[in-house]
Amino acid sequence: MRYRTRVTAPAAALIGTAAALTTGIPAQAAPGTGATPGAETLGDPVYPALGNDGYRVSAYHLDFAYDATTKLVEATATLTIRTTQALSRFSLDARGLDIRSVRVGGRTAAFEQVAEKLRITPARQLAAKARVTVCVAYGADPRRTPPPAGGWVATPDGFAVCCQPDLAHTVFPCNDHPSDKADFTFRLTVPAGLRGVASGSLVRTEQLAGDRTAYTYRSRSPIATEVVQITVGDYVIKDRQGPHGLPLRDVVPVARAAALEPALALTPALVSWVEQRLGAYPFETYGLLPCNNDAPDAFDFTGLETQTLTIYKPNYLLQEESKIGSHMMHELVHSYFGNSVSPATWADLWLNEGHADFYGLLYRYERGWPDSKGMTTMEARMKDTYALGDQWRQTSGPVAAPTAATLFDSQRYLGGVLVLYALRQQVGEAAFTALERTFLERYRDSSASTEDYIAVASEVSGQDLTGFLRDWLYGTKTPRMPGHPDWTVTPAKASLSAPRDRRDSHHHENSATL
């Protein structure tokens, strides 16, 4: 099971449930109505406990108020859902949140917290294909469950969030699966001296009583819950212009703005390079968030591609360009593969990480920067990776068949690069570029599966690549590399060690661009 611990409903939640049940709200629909509880899973092959069925979310409005004295957050999550069946009960993913109340369609609803689910019984059953508003009021302590067990990153002056892959529901109640993307607005109320920032663009600033300010952000494109960004702190906004007038904004700790400027100034050239290969940047803005926390264990990655605002460890960005440029490209490429086109399931993660490393390495080698193994060409690195193919397939599974324990192993990163390199060898560079762009255009602002990618590759190249790509992605043995009949695979050795649990490792640290 995905559940790490059984979460007992907070006292406030239990009181709320009891009060709702004693006011005549039915625990289930009346007999004969046809309404049934929605399933508490979307059937993900890696994280089967994630997500909920019976509805889809079309929009979230998250209203957060941060108290600098208590360091606590009071929040309201308002979801607009569209039912896909008649529902007597439905659930949201939620863990570690102090639920105060739930309203469905403006009426008080009964609720209970069981493990990582918030079960909601509306006052009246929900008809199929109905548009319904769900409002959950709750409190949260960003310090309660730090990464990698929770999605909050506490800082001396506030917080940021890092929700990938399965932690958004520790920040806000949601349908926590990348296949259910939705529109987002964020309203962040903060005391004087602090700034609230979120994914998307600033659309409103309000001066409130008590020397507080509310900042409202809205995204023009839907967001998967795992790549939402919300941050509060002593930040300055650094604006600059990217290619074609693209607004770039960085959210930088005030005390470190000057020291971080050389790294931040690299972004316009990075965007120009990736646009030449993958097309126009897909969102309304881009920028970096050097999170105001230098603790080594603040979070378990170097950078994370939260939509429109990539979060980084500040110290990493203080290095020279040759040390950081390749990984900055990796994170930028995620705007295309991972954010604009999200994985249909977590088994499709290689589409995100393989592409991010592929273009990140191309960028590195074009500039003559040696990689971590001292290599300076893609061909040399792929030959080295090819030799490891059978061992990785034995210890980490095929590229497109991860488990929760092996999800962020090198197989999803460099193993994914090797698949893309083989595909380019098979179809040629022109066809490869065309199929990449077609895939991104076809699935923009939605989710796509490995099979979707295979279908586009076959269609655009004019070759039936089904068998070829399935062998590379799902086979237990590494196929022959097109164009390199002399490349050999080192025989796999028996492994006595169990696969590592991702939460004891550093996901994203398996990227070859670091």
Secondary structure, DSSP 4 states (H G I P E B T S, - for coil): ---SSPPBPPHHHHHHHHHHHHTT--SSPPTTS--EEPPS----SS-TTS---SEEEEEEEEEEEEETTTTEEEEEEEEEEEESS-EEEEEEE--S-EEEEEEETTEE-EEEEETTEEEEE-SSPBPTT-EEEEEEEEEE-TTSS-TTTSSEEEETTEEEE--TTTTGGGTS-B---TTS-BEEEEEEEEETT-EEEESSEEEEEEEETTTEEEEEEE-SS-B-GGG--EEEESEEEEEEE-GGG-EEEEEEEGGGHHHHHHHHTTHHHHHHHHHHHH-S-SSS-B-EEE-S---TTSSS-SEE--TTSEEE-GGGGGS-HHHHHHHHHHHHHTTTBTTTEEESSGGGHHHHHHHHHHHHHHHHHHTT---TTS--SHHHHHHHHHHTHHHHHHHH--TT---TTTTTSHHHHHHHHHHHHHHHHHH-HHHHHHHHHHHHHHTTTEEE-HHHHHHHHHHHHTS--HHHHHHHHH-SSPPPPTT-TT---PPPPP--SPPPPGGGS-TTTT-TT-
